[in-house]
Amino acid sequence: MTNLNQLPTDLPVPQDDGACNHLVGMPLPNVALLATDGSMVNLSQLAGRLVIYCYPMTGQPNVPLPEGWDQIPGARGCTPQSCAFRDHYQELQALHANVFGLSVQSTEYQREMATRLHLPFQVLSDEQYQFQKALNLPTFVAAGMTLLKRVTLISHQGRIEAVHYPIFPSDSDPAWVLNYLRINKP
């Protein structure tokens, strides 16, 4: 069975296709998303700095990943990325940043993952693609599912100030975010 916590060494590297070049300076969309704690979260209404890591989908133990998943550049690695944000959560909070995961999976699916991985932050469901469409976030199709490409947004006072895309390997994302936050204090 596939070890979701470990990245294979032969994954294809995603290339920057320019799909996120338009995001810096955009306001976060005024949409409420269901969080893993059952609350509705409107990211545009939250003050301060936010780190929103958008990811395709997390795998589940004993459930095969979609066929060809490891050959899709940037698809594999959602569990290591989430665990890396969990492991760096205190450092991110010390830099006054609130962290959110975001995918198009259902809240029930996300809740299982967040509980299993002991995530100290909320994961938001964009199951209706409201956030994705408002920002024109890049997607790809796998096994008949339209999924978000991996991209991390850093916002301040409701406006996107930095974008990490493409992200590879996925578990390197928090280090990039921490470096950005240390250099660019509000």
Disulfide bonds with the S-S distance in Angstrom:
none
